Amino acid sequence: MNTEQKAAGPLDGVRVLDLTTMIAGPVATMMLADQGADVIKVETPGGDLMRRLAKGRNGMNPAFLSANRNKRSLAVDLKAAEGRAIVHRLIATADVLAHNFRTGAPERLGVAEAEVRAIRPDIVYVSISGFGESGPYAGQRAYDPVIQAVSGLADIQRDRYTGRPRMVRTIIADFTTALTNAQAITAALFARQRTGAGQHVRISMLDAMISYLWPEAMPSLTFVGEERDPSDGDMGPDLIFATQDRYITAGAMSDEEWAGMCRALKREDLIEDPRFKTAHARTVNAVARREIMSAELEKWKADEILARLLANDVPSGPVRSRFELLQDPQVRASQILEEHESPKFGRVRQPRPAARFDRTPARIRTLAPLLGEHTASILGELGYAAADVERLERDRVVRTQPAN
């Protein structure tokens, strides 16, 4: 890793206790860590389940690595009284505590809000759940596919011909929740700076996903008493089009873009076609419009039509495979992907933090920690003597020796 001194990130000086597991919580706290926060990942001595889902290189699951960079790992048993005492000492030093425990678990583990706030009154306390804290689904386990199903996203993705609902092939509900969570935490920290008071931030995956989908996928449910089925008219072709040699995407929202599309396709006759003359008309006749576009685009080679679309200022681009992404000229020119050298994992590729700050840069300082990698140093910071740490390890309260 690059060890040169750089400007502190925007969250430098903020300490986050990350008791979350899997993806939605860890990715949120990773974003805070990218921005300079001292994020301590508090794990059981067995570790986050994500560590064990794939072996990767030298025992590091690449998905875990990508969701937990820039963090320190403390492996401690919260079911043990001395383990809870360790975490309570940490709470006194923390600005944020985040967990995604199911109902009742925080109380059993000594990290319920009242107990935490008794130690650090102004802490930002964050709880992440699948469905919230009340209602018939509260307390149920909720992985990403469940939220895709319940939120309406699987219905949006249903097959055009069979009507069968389909999942988005990435855990979009987890990542949407992570983004919502990271923003909410920074907002709560900002509010605390102004008022001196911490607060409880509650985020459910179902809330986050419905909020994400609503403006584009459910606008016909907005006006009370005038609801229409959002699925009416949205079963036309999607915006992936076949050309003679590869798939592309292209879309035209404004009148100018539609005219540019028609010119690029040498179908100027469609510019004044009443079915497509206005944005509203193009929306009403979306199925017919996309069918015409699909048929016309099939007549061209990708490079040729993409050049014509670009010349006419029509938003468009090739459909890249994930492997092709490594060589995409925009990705390379923007240096979106960084490579870091690690004595533990060798050369590792990661996307840089997406938000770029010109005065307080976010950056990748360290890769994800091994389980318990920082237990001894964190306990030392809390005042535990080396003999105490050795005893705690013998008693299996903590784990200090990372497994390779």
Buried (B, 14 or more C-beta within 10 A) or exposed (E): EEEEEEEEBBBEEBBBBBBBBBBBBBBBBBBBBBBBBBBBBBBBBEBBEBBEEEEBBEBBBBBBBBBBBBBBBBBBBBEBEBBBBBBBBBBEBBBBBBBBBBEEBBEEBBBBBEBBBEBBEEBBBBBBBBBBEEEEBBBEEBBBBBBBBBBBBBBBBBEEEEEEBBBBEEBBBBBBBBBBBBEBBBEBBEBBEEEEEBBEBBBBBBBBBBEBBBEEBBEBBEEEEEEEEBBEBBBBBEBEBEBEEBBBBBBBEEBEBBBBBBBBBEBEEBBEBEEBBEBEBBEBBBBBBBEBBBEBBEEBEBEEBBBBBBEBBBBBBBEBEEEEEEEBEEBEEEEBBBEBEBEBBEEBEBEBBEEEBEEEBBBBBBBBBBBBBBBBEBBBEBEBEEEBBBBBBEEEBBBBEBEE
